[in-house]
């Protein structure tokens, strides 16, 4: 079984976000999930199956106002 349970939230307006900040967010929130699954799938296949669980936070469902998280 693989559980991808990592995430980072950068609270900055889109027009003020740096390239490095964006790359950090994508590295943790997307690329890390991809690499984890890519590494786990062969082992899961060899063992006859299993599960991959990708967890997202409530931040995926919140409205955004000017690039800031709105509450």
CHARMM-style PDB file with segment names, atoms N, HN, CA, C and O in Angstrom:
ATOM      1  N   UNK     1       0.842  -1.171   0.000  1.00  0.00      PROA
ATOM      2  CA  UNK     1       0.000   0.000   0.000  1.00  0.00      PROA
ATOM      3  C   UNK     1       0.889   1.237   0.000  1.00  0.00      PROA
ATOM      4  O   UNK     1       1.945   1.268   0.633  1.00  0.00      PROA
ATOM      5  N   UNK     2       0.444   2.232  -0.711  1.00  0.00      PROA
ATOM      6  HN  UNK     2      -0.413   2.207  -1.225  1.00  0.00      PROA
ATOM      7  CA  UNK     2       1.105   3.535  -0.721  1.00  0.00      PROA
ATOM      8  C   UNK     2       0.090   4.580  -0.299  1.00  0.00      PROA
ATOM      9  O   UNK     2      -1.032   4.599  -0.805  1.00  0.00      PROA
ATOM     10  N   UNK     3       0.475   5.451   0.625  1.00  0.00      PROA
ATOM     11  HN  UNK     3       1.387   5.436   1.036  1.00  0.00      PROA
ATOM     12  CA  UNK     3      -0.351   6.589   1.010  1.00  0.00      PROA
ATOM     13  C   UNK     3       0.456   7.850   0.732  1.00  0.00      PROA
ATOM     14  O   UNK     3       1.482   8.090   1.369  1.00  0.00      PROA
ATOM     15  N   UNK     4      -0.006   8.651  -0.213  1.00  0.00      PROA
ATOM     16  HN  UNK     4      -0.840   8.457  -0.730  1.00  0.00      PROA
ATOM     17  CA  UNK     4       0.592   9.955  -0.486  1.00  0.00      PROA
ATOM     18  C   UNK     4      -0.152  10.970   0.364  1.00  0.00      PROA
ATOM     19  O   UNK     4      -1.312  11.287   0.100  1.00  0.00      PROA
ATOM     20  N   UNK     5       0.527  11.478   1.386  1.00  0.00      PROA
ATOM     21  HN  UNK     5       1.469  11.220   1.600  1.00  0.00      PROA
ATOM     22  CA  UNK     5      -0.112  12.397   2.321  1.00  0.00      PROA
ATOM     23  C   UNK     5       0.845  13.536   2.639  1.00  0.00      PROA
ATOM     24  O   UNK     5       1.297  13.692   3.774  1.00  0.00      PROA
ATOM     25  N   UNK     6       1.140  14.320   1.627  1.00  0.00      PROA
ATOM     26  HN  UNK     6       0.773  14.193   0.705  1.00  0.00      PROA
ATOM     27  CA  UNK     6       2.000  15.486   1.825  1.00  0.00      PROA
ATOM     28  C   UNK     6       1.413  16.634   1.029  1.00  0.00      PROA
ATOM     29  O   UNK     6       0.785  16.419  -0.008  1.00  0.00      PROA
ATOM     30  N   UNK     7       1.610  17.823   1.496  1.00  0.00      PROA
ATOM     31  HN  UNK     7       2.120  17.998   2.338  1.00  0.00      PROA
ATOM     32  CA  UNK     7       1.128  18.976   0.765  1.00  0.00      PROA
ATOM     33  C   UNK     7       1.709  20.244   1.344  1.00  0.00      PROA
ATOM     34  O   UNK     7       2.142  20.290   2.496  1.00  0.00      PROA
ATOM     35  N   UNK     8       1.706  21.254   0.530  1.00  0.00      PROA
ATOM     36  HN  UNK     8       1.354  21.217  -0.405  1.00  0.00      PROA
ATOM     37  CA  UNK     8       2.191  22.559   0.959  1.00  0.00      PROA
ATOM     38  C   UNK     8       1.209  23.594   0.434  1.00  0.00      PROA
ATOM     39  O   UNK     8       0.708  23.480  -0.685  1.00  0.00      PROA
ATOM     40  N   UNK     9       0.941  24.593   1.243  1.00  0.00      PROA
ATOM     41  HN  UNK     9       1.348  24.686   2.152  1.00  0.00      PROA
ATOM     42  CA  UNK     9       0.064  25.684   0.824  1.00  0.00      PROA
ATOM     43  C   UNK     9       0.861  26.973   0.901  1.00  0.00      PROA
ATOM     44  O   UNK     9       1.396  27.324   1.953  1.00  0.00      PROA
ATOM     45  N   UNK    10       0.934  27.663  -0.202  1.00  0.00      PROA
ATOM     46  HN  UNK    10       0.499  27.378  -1.056  1.00  0.00      PROA
ATOM     47  CA  UNK    10       1.591  28.961  -0.230  1.00  0.00      PROA
ATOM     48  C   UNK    10       0.484  29.992  -0.389  1.00  0.00      PROA
ATOM     49  O   UNK    10      -0.273  29.961  -1.360  1.00  0.00      PROA
ATOM     50  N   UNK    11       0.398  30.889   0.554  1.00  0.00      PROA
ATOM     51  HN  UNK    11       1.013  30.915   1.343  1.00  0.00      PROA
ATOM     52  CA  UNK    11      -0.687  31.872   0.549  1.00  0.00      PROA
ATOM     53  C   UNK    11      -0.127  33.196   0.022  1.00  0.00      PROA
ATOM     54  O   UNK    11       0.319  34.056   0.781  1.00  0.00      PROA
ATOM     55  N   UNK    12      -0.167  33.322  -1.294  1.00  0.00      PROA
ATOM     56  HN  UNK    12      -0.529  32.624  -1.910  1.00  0.00      PROA
ATOM     57  CA  UNK    12       0.316  34.548  -1.929  1.00  0.00      PROA
ATOM     58  C   UNK    12      -0.566  34.818  -3.146  1.00  0.00      PROA
ATOM     59  O   UNK    12      -1.032  33.879  -3.793  1.00  0.00      PROA
ATOM     60  N   UNK    13      -0.795  36.071  -3.456  1.00  0.00      PROA
ATOM     61  HN  UNK    13      -0.417  36.833  -2.931  1.00  0.00      PROA
ATOM     62  CA  UNK    13      -1.531  36.369  -4.679  1.00  0.00      PROA
ATOM     63  C   UNK    13      -0.787  35.791  -5.884  1.00  0.00      PROA
ATOM     64  O   UNK    13       0.443  35.789  -5.920  1.00  0.00      PROA
ATOM     65  N   UNK    14      -1.524  35.315  -6.845  1.00  0.00      PROA
ATOM     66  HN  UNK    14      -2.524  35.316  -6.816  1.00  0.00      PROA
ATOM     67  CA  UNK    14      -0.924  34.696  -8.021  1.00  0.00      PROA
ATOM     68  C   UNK    14       0.078  35.635  -8.684  1.00  0.00      PROA
ATOM     69  O   UNK    14       1.156  35.203  -9.094  1.00  0.00      PROA
ATOM     70  N   UNK    15      -0.268  36.906  -8.791  1.00  0.00      PROA
ATOM     71  HN  UNK    15      -1.143  37.257  -8.459  1.00  0.00      PROA
ATOM     72  CA  UNK    15       0.625  37.845  -9.478  1.00  0.00      PROA
ATOM     73  C   UNK    15       1.890  38.137  -8.690  1.00  0.00      PROA
ATOM     74  O   UNK    15       2.839  38.694  -9.241  1.00  0.00      PROA
ATOM     75  N   UNK    16       1.927  37.773  -7.413  1.00  0.00      PROA
ATOM     76  HN  UNK    16       1.156  37.320  -6.965  1.00  0.00      PROA
ATOM     77  CA  UNK    16       3.114  37.995  -6.583  1.00  0.00      PROA
ATOM     78  C   UNK    16       3.906  36.714  -6.328  1.00  0.00      PROA
ATOM     79  O   UNK    16       5.018  36.783  -5.805  1.00  0.00      PROA
ATOM     80  N   UNK    17       3.368  35.557  -6.680  1.00  0.00      PROA
ATOM     81  HN  UNK    17       2.464  35.501  -7.105  1.00  0.00      PROA
ATOM     82  CA  UNK    17       4.045  34.289  -6.438  1.00  0.00      PROA
ATOM     83  C   UNK    17       5.303  34.202  -7.286  1.00  0.00      PROA
ATOM     84  O   UNK    17       5.290  34.553  -8.466  1.00  0.00      PROA
ATOM     85  N   UNK    18       6.380  33.738  -6.690  1.00  0.00      PROA
ATOM     86  HN  UNK    18       6.391  33.453  -5.731  1.00  0.00      PROA
ATOM     87  CA  UNK    18       7.637  33.585  -7.418  1.00  0.00      PROA
ATOM     88  C   UNK    18       7.646  32.261  -8.172  1.00  0.00      PROA
ATOM     89  O   UNK    18       6.883  31.349  -7.854  1.00  0.00      PROA
ATOM     90  N   UNK    19       8.510  32.166  -9.166  1.00  0.00      PROA
ATOM     91  HN  UNK    19       9.130  32.907  -9.425  1.00  0.00      PROA
ATOM     92  CA  UNK    19       8.670  30.902  -9.885  1.00  0.00      PROA
ATOM     93  C   UNK    19       9.140  29.802  -8.934  1.00  0.00      PROA
ATOM     94  O   UNK    19       8.673  28.666  -9.015  1.00  0.00      PROA
ATOM     95  N   UNK    20      10.063  30.142  -8.032  1.00  0.00      PROA
ATOM     96  HN  UNK    20      10.441  31.065  -7.966  1.00  0.00      PROA
ATOM     97  CA  UNK    20      10.546  29.155  -7.069  1.00  0.00      PROA
ATOM     98  C   UNK    20       9.437  28.681  -6.134  1.00  0.00      PROA
ATOM     99  O   UNK    20       9.361  27.497  -5.808  1.00  0.00      PROA
ATOM    100  N   UNK    21       8.582  29.599  -5.705  1.00  0.00      PROA
ATOM    101  HN  UNK    21       8.644  30.561  -5.970  1.00  0.00      PROA
ATOM    102  CA  UNK    21       7.459  29.225  -4.850  1.00  0.00      PROA
ATOM    103  C   UNK    21       6.508  28.290  -5.568  1.00  0.00      PROA
ATOM    104  O   UNK    21       6.056  27.297  -4.998  1.00  0.00      PROA
ATOM    105  N   UNK    22       6.206  28.604  -6.813  1.00  0.00      PROA
ATOM    106  HN  UNK    22       6.574  29.410  -7.276  1.00  0.00      PROA
ATOM    107  CA  UNK    22       5.319  27.748  -7.609  1.00  0.00      PROA
ATOM    108  C   UNK    22       5.946  26.366  -7.800  1.00  0.00      PROA
ATOM    109  O   UNK    22       5.265  25.350  -7.655  1.00  0.00      PROA
ATOM    110  N   UNK    23       7.233  26.326  -8.122  1.00  0.00      PROA
ATOM    111  HN  UNK    23       7.785  27.151  -8.240  1.00  0.00      PROA
ATOM    112  CA  UNK    23       7.898  25.043  -8.325  1.00  0.00      PROA
ATOM    113  C   UNK    23       7.918  24.209  -7.045  1.00  0.00      PROA
ATOM    114  O   UNK    23       7.786  22.986  -7.102  1.00  0.00      PROA
ATOM    115  N   UNK    24       8.079  24.855  -5.900  1.00  0.00      PROA
ATOM    116  HN  UNK    24       8.186  25.848  -5.853  1.00  0.00      PROA
ATOM    117  CA  UNK    24       8.033  24.138  -4.626  1.00  0.00      PROA
ATOM    118  C   UNK    24       6.659  23.519  -4.406  1.00  0.00      PROA
ATOM    119  O   UNK    24       6.553  22.354  -4.020  1.00  0.00      PROA
ATOM    120  N   UNK    25       5.618  24.288  -4.649  1.00  0.00      PROA
ATOM    121  HN  UNK    25       5.704  25.233  -4.962  1.00  0.00      PROA
ATOM    122  CA  UNK    25       4.258  23.777  -4.493  1.00  0.00      PROA
ATOM    123  C   UNK    25       4.017  22.582  -5.408  1.00  0.00      PROA
ATOM    124  O   UNK    25       3.497  21.558  -4.965  1.00  0.00      PROA
ATOM    125  N   UNK    26       4.385  22.702  -6.666  1.00  0.00      PROA
ATOM    126  HN  UNK    26       4.807  23.533  -7.026  1.00  0.00      PROA
ATOM    127  CA  UNK    26       4.174  21.609  -7.619  1.00  0.00      PROA
ATOM    128  C   UNK    26       5.025  20.391  -7.279  1.00  0.00      PROA
ATOM    129  O   UNK    26       4.581  19.255  -7.450  1.00  0.00      PROA
ATOM    130  N   UNK    27       6.250  20.620  -6.797  1.00  0.00      PROA
ATOM    131  HN  UNK    27       6.611  21.543  -6.658  1.00  0.00      PROA
ATOM    132  CA  UNK    27       7.122  19.501  -6.440  1.00  0.00      PROA
ATOM    133  C   UNK    27       6.519  18.659  -5.325  1.00  0.00      PROA
ATOM    134  O   UNK    27       6.563  17.430  -5.381  1.00  0.00      PROA
ATOM    135  N   UNK    28       5.963  19.303  -4.327  1.00  0.00      PROA
ATOM    136  HN  UNK    28       5.927  20.302  -4.282  1.00  0.00      PROA
ATOM    137  CA  UNK    28       5.382  18.575  -3.199  1.00  0.00      PROA
ATOM    138  C   UNK    28       4.006  18.031  -3.556  1.00  0.00      PROA
ATOM    139  O   UNK    28       3.734  16.851  -3.331  1.00  0.00      PROA
ATOM    140  N   UNK    29       3.138  18.866  -4.105  1.00  0.00      PROA
ATOM    141  HN  UNK    29       3.359  19.824  -4.288  1.00  0.00      PROA
ATOM    142  CA  UNK    29       1.732  18.499  -4.292  1.00  0.00      PROA
ATOM    143  C   UNK    29       1.479  17.600  -5.500  1.00  0.00      PROA
ATOM    144  O   UNK    29       0.507  16.844  -5.496  1.00  0.00      PROA
ATOM    145  N   UNK    30       2.312  17.655  -6.521  1.00  0.00      PROA
ATOM    146  HN  UNK    30       3.101  18.269  -6.524  1.00  0.00      PROA
ATOM    147  CA  UNK    30       2.049  16.862  -7.729  1.00  0.00      PROA
ATOM    148  C   UNK    30       3.193  15.913  -8.063  1.00  0.00      PROA
ATOM    149  O   UNK    30       2.972  14.712  -8.222  1.00  0.00      PROA
ATOM    150  N   UNK    31       4.395  16.428  -8.170  1.00  0.00      PROA
ATOM    151  HN  UNK    31       4.574  17.403  -8.041  1.00  0.00      PROA
ATOM    152  CA  UNK    31       5.518  15.586  -8.579  1.00  0.00      PROA
ATOM    153  C   UNK    31       5.815  14.503  -7.555  1.00  0.00      PROA
ATOM    154  O   UNK    31       6.128  13.373  -7.930  1.00  0.00      PROA
ATOM    155  N   UNK    32       5.724  14.823  -6.277  1.00  0.00      PROA
ATOM    156  HN  UNK    32       5.469  15.741  -5.973  1.00  0.00      PROA
ATOM    157  CA  UNK    32       5.952  13.820  -5.244  1.00  0.00      PROA
ATOM    158  C   UNK    32       4.947  12.682  -5.319  1.00  0.00      PROA
ATOM    159  O   UNK    32       5.305  11.522  -5.111  1.00  0.00      PROA
ATOM    160  N   UNK    33       3.699  13.000  -5.613  1.00  0.00      PROA
ATOM    161  HN  UNK    33       3.409  13.942  -5.783  1.00  0.00      PROA
ATOM    162  CA  UNK    33       2.657  11.977  -5.770  1.00  0.00      PROA
ATOM    163  C   UNK    33       2.993  11.086  -6.972  1.00  0.00      PROA
ATOM    164  O   UNK    33       2.906   9.862  -6.880  1.00  0.00      PROA
ATOM    165  N   UNK    34       3.370  11.692  -8.081  1.00  0.00      PROA
ATOM    166  HN  UNK    34       3.440  12.686  -8.156  1.00  0.00      PROA
ATOM    167  CA  UNK    34       3.718  10.944  -9.288  1.00  0.00      PROA
ATOM    168  C   UNK    34       4.876   9.989  -9.014  1.00  0.00      PROA
ATOM    169  O   UNK    34       4.793   8.806  -9.343  1.00  0.00      PROA
ATOM    170  N   UNK    35       5.954  10.493  -8.416  1.00  0.00      PROA
ATOM    171  HN  UNK    35       6.021  11.454  -8.149  1.00  0.00      PROA
ATOM    172  CA  UNK    35       7.119   9.636  -8.153  1.00  0.00      PROA
ATOM    173  C   UNK    35       6.781   8.514  -7.172  1.00  0.00      PROA
ATOM    174  O   UNK    35       7.252   7.388  -7.330  1.00  0.00      PROA
ATOM    175  N   UNK    36       5.979   8.815  -6.174  1.00  0.00      PROA
ATOM    176  HN  UNK    36       5.597   9.730  -6.046  1.00  0.00      PROA
ATOM    177  CA  UNK    36       5.582   7.776  -5.227  1.00  0.00      PROA
ATOM    178  C   UNK    36       4.817   6.663  -5.909  1.00  0.00      PROA
ATOM    179  O   UNK    36       5.093   5.485  -5.684  1.00  0.00      PROA
ATOM    180  N   UNK    37       3.848   7.031  -6.749  1.00  0.00      PROA
ATOM    181  HN  UNK    37       3.623   7.988  -6.931  1.00  0.00      PROA
ATOM    182  CA  UNK    37       3.067   6.017  -7.457  1.00  0.00      PROA
ATOM    183  C   UNK    37       3.934   5.241  -8.432  1.00  0.00      PROA
ATOM    184  O   UNK    37       3.811   4.020  -8.537  1.00  0.00      PROA
ATOM    185  N   UNK    38       4.798   5.927  -9.138  1.00  0.00      PROA
ATOM    186  HN  UNK    38       4.897   6.919  -9.053  1.00  0.00      PROA
ATOM    187  CA  UNK    38       5.665   5.256 -10.112  1.00  0.00      PROA
ATOM    188  C   UNK    38       6.570   4.238  -9.434  1.00  0.00      PROA
ATOM    189  O   UNK    38       6.833   3.172  -9.989  1.00  0.00      PROA
ATOM    190  N   UNK    39       7.043   4.560  -8.246  1.00  0.00      PROA
ATOM    191  HN  UNK    39       6.829   5.426  -7.795  1.00  0.00      PROA
ATOM    192  CA  UNK    39       7.901   3.627  -7.512  1.00  0.00      PROA
ATOM    193  C   UNK    39       7.106   2.468  -6.917  1.00  0.00      PROA
ATOM    194  O   UNK    39       7.612   1.348  -6.849  1.00  0.00      PROA
ATOM    195  N   UNK    40       5.885   2.715  -6.489  1.00  0.00      PROA
ATOM    196  HN  UNK    40       5.474   3.625  -6.544  1.00  0.00      PROA
ATOM    197  CA  UNK    40       5.099   1.694  -5.793  1.00  0.00      PROA
ATOM    198  C   UNK    40       4.428   0.701  -6.733  1.00  0.00      PROA
ATOM    199  O   UNK    40       4.271  -0.465  -6.371  1.00  0.00      PROA
ATOM    200  N   UNK    41       4.034   1.120  -7.911  1.00  0.00      PROA
ATOM    201  HN  UNK    41       4.161   2.067  -8.205  1.00  0.00      PROA
ATOM    202  CA  UNK    41       3.255   0.256  -8.799  1.00  0.00      PROA
ATOM    203  C   UNK    41       3.967  -1.063  -9.126  1.00  0.00      PROA
ATOM    204  O   UNK    41       3.323  -2.109  -9.057  1.00  0.00      PROA
ATOM    205  N   UNK    42       5.247  -1.071  -9.473  1.00  0.00      PROA
ATOM    206  HN  UNK    42       5.770  -0.220  -9.528  1.00  0.00      PROA
ATOM    207  CA  UNK    42       5.884  -2.362  -9.750  1.00  0.00      PROA
ATOM    208  C   UNK    42       5.847  -3.319  -8.545  1.00  0.00      PROA
ATOM    209  O   UNK    42       5.620  -4.517  -8.713  1.00  0.00      PROA
ATOM    210  N   UNK    43       6.067  -2.797  -7.351  1.00  0.00      PROA
ATOM    211  HN  UNK    43       6.252  -1.824  -7.215  1.00  0.00      PROA
ATOM    212  CA  UNK    43       6.019  -3.647  -6.154  1.00  0.00      PROA
ATOM    213  C   UNK    43       4.605  -4.155  -5.902  1.00  0.00      PROA
ATOM    214  O   UNK    43       4.420  -5.312  -5.524  1.00  0.00      PROA
ATOM    215  N   UNK    44       3.612  -3.306  -6.105  1.00  0.00      PROA
ATOM    216  HN  UNK    44       3.762  -2.366  -6.412  1.00  0.00      PROA
ATOM    217  CA  UNK    44       2.225  -3.739  -5.938  1.00  0.00      PROA
ATOM    218  C   UNK    44       1.869  -4.823  -6.955  1.00  0.00      PROA
ATOM    219  O   UNK    44       1.180  -5.786  -6.620  1.00  0.00      PROA
ATOM    220  N   UNK    45       2.333  -4.669  -8.180  1.00  0.00      PROA
ATOM    221  HN  UNK    45       2.893  -3.886  -8.451  1.00  0.00      PROA
ATOM    222  CA  UNK    45       2.075  -5.688  -9.209  1.00  0.00      PROA
ATOM    223  C   UNK    45       2.737  -7.012  -8.831  1.00  0.00      PROA
ATOM    224  O   UNK    45       2.119  -8.071  -8.946  1.00  0.00      PROA
ATOM    225  N   UNK    46       3.998  -6.957  -8.379  1.00  0.00      PROA
ATOM    226  HN  UNK    46       4.500  -6.097  -8.285  1.00  0.00      PROA
ATOM    227  CA  UNK    46       4.706  -8.187  -7.995  1.00  0.00      PROA
ATOM    228  C   UNK    46       4.017  -8.907  -6.857  1.00  0.00      PROA
ATOM    229  O   UNK    46       4.045 -10.135  -6.787  1.00  0.00      PROA
ATOM    230  N   UNK    47       3.397  -8.150  -5.964  1.00  0.00      PROA
ATOM    231  HN  UNK    47       3.375  -7.152  -6.021  1.00  0.00      PROA
ATOM    232  CA  UNK    47       2.749  -8.774  -4.804  1.00  0.00      PROA
ATOM    233  C   UNK    47       1.300  -9.181  -5.076  1.00  0.00      PROA
ATOM    234  O   UNK    47       0.624  -9.705  -4.190  1.00  0.00      PROA
ATOM    235  N   UNK    48       0.833  -8.945  -6.283  1.00  0.00      PROA
ATOM    236  HN  UNK    48       1.382  -8.520  -7.003  1.00  0.00      PROA
ATOM    237  CA  UNK    48      -0.522  -9.350  -6.629  1.00  0.00      PROA
ATOM    238  C   UNK    48      -1.585  -8.286  -6.442  1.00  0.00      PROA
ATOM    239  O   UNK    48      -2.771  -8.570  -6.611  1.00  0.00      PROA
ATOM    240  N   UNK    49      -1.202  -7.099  -6.108  1.00  0.00      PROA
ATOM    241  HN  UNK    49      -0.239  -6.868  -5.971  1.00  0.00      PROA
ATOM    242  CA  UNK    49      -2.169  -6.003  -5.963  1.00  0.00      PROA
ATOM    243  C   UNK    49      -1.926  -5.196  -4.722  1.00  0.00      PROA
ATOM    244  O   UNK    49      -0.955  -5.415  -3.997  1.00  0.00      PROA
ATOM    245  N   UNK    50      -2.798  -4.279  -4.486  1.00  0.00      PROA
ATOM    246  HN  UNK    50      -3.587  -4.101  -5.075  1.00  0.00      PROA
ATOM    247  CA  UNK    50      -2.664  -3.402  -3.329  1.00  0.00      PROA
ATOM    248  C   UNK    50      -3.482  -2.149  -3.545  1.00  0.00      PROA
ATOM    249  O   UNK    50      -4.427  -2.131  -4.334  1.00  0.00      PROA
ATOM    250  N   UNK    51      -3.111  -1.119  -2.846  1.00  0.00      PROA
ATOM    251  HN  UNK    51      -2.343  -1.134  -2.206  1.00  0.00      PROA
ATOM    252  CA  UNK    51      -3.862   0.129  -2.920  1.00  0.00      PROA
ATOM    253  C   UNK    51      -2.918   1.315  -2.936  1.00  0.00      PROA
ATOM    254  O   UNK    51      -1.849   1.288  -2.327  1.00  0.00      PROA
ATOM    255  N   UNK    52      -3.329   2.352  -3.641  1.00  0.00      PROA
ATOM    256  HN  UNK    52      -4.198   2.374  -4.136  1.00  0.00      PROA
ATOM    257  CA  UNK    52      -2.657   3.643  -3.609  1.00  0.00      PROA
ATOM    258  C   UNK    52      -3.701   4.658  -3.173  1.00  0.00      PROA
ATOM    259  O   UNK    52      -4.752   4.801  -3.797  1.00  0.00      PROA
ATOM    260  N   UNK    53      -3.391   5.356  -2.091  1.00  0.00      PROA
ATOM    261  HN  UNK    53      -2.537   5.239  -1.584  1.00  0.00      PROA
ATOM    262  CA  UNK    53      -4.310   6.348  -1.546  1.00  0.00      PROA
ATOM    263  C   UNK    53      -3.647   7.715  -1.661  1.00  0.00      PROA
ATOM    264  O   UNK    53      -2.586   7.946  -1.080  1.00  0.00      PROA
ATOM    265  N   UNK    54      -4.269   8.613  -2.405  1.00  0.00      PROA
ATOM    266  HN  UNK    54      -5.130   8.425  -2.877  1.00  0.00      PROA
ATOM    267  CA  UNK    54      -3.783   9.983  -2.550  1.00  0.00      PROA
ATOM    268  C   UNK    54      -4.727  10.890  -1.769  1.00  0.00      PROA
ATOM    269  O   UNK    54      -5.922  10.955  -2.059  1.00  0.00      PROA
ATOM    270  N   UNK    55      -4.188  11.580  -0.788  1.00  0.00      PROA
ATOM    271  HN  UNK    55      -3.218  11.527  -0.552  1.00  0.00      PROA
ATOM    272  CA  UNK    55      -4.999  12.403   0.102  1.00  0.00      PROA
ATOM    273  C   UNK    55      -4.824  13.878  -0.254  1.00  0.00      PROA
ATOM    274  O   UNK    55      -3.705  14.352  -0.446  1.00  0.00      PROA
ATOM    275  N   UNK    56      -5.930  14.586  -0.337  1.00  0.00      PROA
ATOM    276  HN  UNK    56      -6.839  14.201  -0.180  1.00  0.00      PROA
ATOM    277  CA  UNK    56      -5.899  16.027  -0.539  1.00  0.00      PROA
ATOM    278  C   UNK    56      -6.534  16.692   0.681  1.00  0.00      PROA
ATOM    279  O   UNK    56      -7.301  16.064   1.412  1.00  0.00      PROA
ATOM    280  N   UNK    57      -6.216  17.931   0.886  1.00  0.00      PROA
ATOM    281  HN  UNK    57      -5.594  18.440   0.292  1.00  0.00      PROA
ATOM    282  CA  UNK    57      -6.750  18.645   2.040  1.00  0.00      PROA
ATOM    283  C   UNK    57      -7.978  19.465   1.645  1.00  0.00      PROA
ATOM    284  O   UNK    57      -8.353  19.533   0.474  1.00  0.00      PROA
ATOM    285  N   UNK    58      -8.572  20.065   2.622  1.00  0.00      PROA
ATOM    286  HN  UNK    58      -8.267  20.010   3.573  1.00  0.00      PROA
ATOM    287  CA  UNK    58      -9.721  20.939   2.410  1.00  0.00      PROA
ATOM    288  C   UNK    58      -9.348  22.139   1.530  1.00  0.00      PROA
ATOM    289  O   UNK    58     -10.224  22.740   0.908  1.00  0.00      PROA
ATOM    290  N   UNK    59      -8.056  22.494   1.473  1.00  0.00      PROA
ATOM    291  HN  UNK    59      -7.345  22.006   1.979  1.00  0.00      PROA
ATOM    292  CA  UNK    59      -7.644  23.628   0.657  1.00  0.00      PROA
ATOM    293  C   UNK    59      -7.963  23.433  -0.816  1.00  0.00      PROA
ATOM    294  O   UNK    59      -8.025  24.405  -1.569  1.00  0.00      PROA
ATOM    295  N   UNK    60      -8.164  22.198  -1.233  1.00  0.00      PROA
ATOM    296  HN  UNK    60      -8.114  21.409  -0.621  1.00  0.00      PROA
ATOM    297  CA  UNK    60      -8.538  21.944  -2.620  1.00  0.00      PROA
ATOM    298  C   UNK    60      -9.966  22.394  -2.904  1.00  0.00      PROA
ATOM    299  O   UNK    60     -10.352  22.508  -4.068  1.00  0.00      PROA
ATOM    300  N   UNK    61     -10.745  22.647  -1.881  1.00  0.00      PROA
ATOM    301  HN  UNK    61     -10.431  22.554  -0.936  1.00  0.00      PROA
ATOM    302  CA  UNK    61     -12.155  22.983  -2.066  1.00  0.00      PROA
ATOM    303  C   UNK    61     -12.504  24.406  -1.639  1.00  0.00      PROA
ATOM    304  O   UNK    61     -13.667  24.797  -1.740  1.00  0.00      PROA
ATOM    305  N   UNK    62     -11.551  25.185  -1.172  1.00  0.00      PROA
ATOM    306  HN  UNK    62     -10.606  24.868  -1.090  1.00  0.00      PROA
ATOM    307  CA  UNK    62     -11.848  26.539  -0.708  1.00  0.00      PROA
ATOM    308  C   UNK    62     -11.839  27.539  -1.858  1.00  0.00      PROA
ATOM    309  O   UNK    62     -11.098  27.395  -2.831  1.00  0.00      PROA
ATOM    310  N   UNK    63     -12.663  28.530  -1.721  1.00  0.00      PROA
ATOM    311  HN  UNK    63     -13.265  28.647  -0.931  1.00  0.00      PROA
ATOM    312  CA  UNK    63     -12.685  29.609  -2.719  1.00  0.00      PROA
ATOM    313  C   UNK    63     -11.434  30.456  -2.577  1.00  0.00      PROA
ATOM    314  O   UNK    63     -10.805  30.487  -1.519  1.00  0.00      PROA
ATOM    315  N   UNK    64     -11.088  31.130  -3.633  1.00  0.00      PROA
ATOM    316  HN  UNK    64     -11.599  31.106  -4.493  1.00  0.00      PROA
ATOM    317  CA  UNK    64      -9.899  31.979  -3.645  1.00  0.00      PROA
ATOM    318  C   UNK    64     -10.326  33.408  -3.957  1.00  0.00      PROA
ATOM    319  O   UNK    64     -11.146  33.644  -4.844  1.00  0.00      PROA
ATOM    320  N   UNK    65      -9.767  34.343  -3.225  1.00  0.00      PROA
ATOM    321  HN  UNK    65      -9.101  34.151  -2.505  1.00  0.00      PROA
ATOM    322  CA  UNK    65     -10.065  35.743  -3.453  1.00  0.00      PROA
ATOM    323  C   UNK    65      -8.761  36.478  -3.721  1.00  0.00      PROA
ATOM    324  O   UNK    65      -7.991  36.724  -2.793  1.00  0.00      PROA
ATOM    325  N   UNK    66      -8.503  36.828  -4.957  1.00  0.00      PROA
ATOM    326  HN  UNK    66      -9.129  36.628  -5.712  1.00  0.00      PROA
ATOM    327  CA  UNK    66      -7.292  37.554  -5.297  1.00  0.00      PROA
ATOM    328  C   UNK    66      -6.030  36.749  -5.068  1.00  0.00      PROA
ATOM    329  O   UNK    66      -4.959  37.327  -4.882  1.00  0.00      PROA
ATOM    330  N   UNK    67      -6.128  35.444  -5.077  1.00  0.00      PROA
ATOM    331  HN  UNK    67      -6.998  34.974  -5.229  1.00  0.00      PROA
ATOM    332  CA  UNK    67      -4.950  34.610  -4.870  1.00  0.00      PROA
ATOM    333  C   UNK    67      -4.753  34.199  -3.434  1.00  0.00      PROA
ATOM    334  O   UNK    67      -3.898  33.360  -3.151  1.00  0.00      PROA
ATOM    335  N   UNK    68      -5.521  34.766  -2.506  1.00  0.00      PROA
ATOM    336  HN  UNK    68      -6.216  35.448  -2.735  1.00  0.00      PROA
ATOM    337  CA  UNK    68      -5.441  34.372  -1.112  1.00  0.00      PROA
ATOM    338  C   UNK    68      -6.545  33.365  -0.808  1.00  0.00      PROA
ATOM    339  O   UNK    68      -7.612  33.399  -1.421  1.00  0.00      PROA
ATOM    340  N   UNK    69      -6.288  32.491   0.117  1.00  0.00      PROA
ATOM    341  HN  UNK    69      -5.421  32.463   0.614  1.00  0.00      PROA
ATOM    342  CA  UNK    69      -7.332  31.559   0.533  1.00  0.00      PROA
ATOM    343  C   UNK    69      -8.425  32.342   1.254  1.00  0.00      PROA
ATOM    344  O   UNK    69      -8.141  33.134   2.153  1.00  0.00      PROA
ATOM    345  N   UNK    70      -9.656  32.121   0.863  1.00  0.00      PROA
ATOM    346  HN  UNK    70      -9.888  31.478   0.133  1.00  0.00      PROA
ATOM    347  CA  UNK    70     -10.787  32.807   1.499  1.00  0.00      PROA
ATOM    348  C   UNK    70     -11.422  31.876   2.521  1.00  0.00      PROA
ATOM    349  O   UNK    70     -11.586  30.683   2.265  1.00  0.00      PROA
ATOM    350  N   UNK    71     -11.773  32.413   3.659  1.00  0.00      PROA
ATOM    351  HN  UNK    71     -11.640  33.382   3.867  1.00  0.00      PROA
ATOM    352  CA  UNK    71     -12.416  31.589   4.697  1.00  0.00      PROA
ATOM    353  C   UNK    71     -13.756  32.182   5.019  1.00  0.00      PROA
ATOM    354  OT1 UNK    71     -14.477  31.655   5.866  1.00  0.00      PROA
TER     355      UNK     71
END
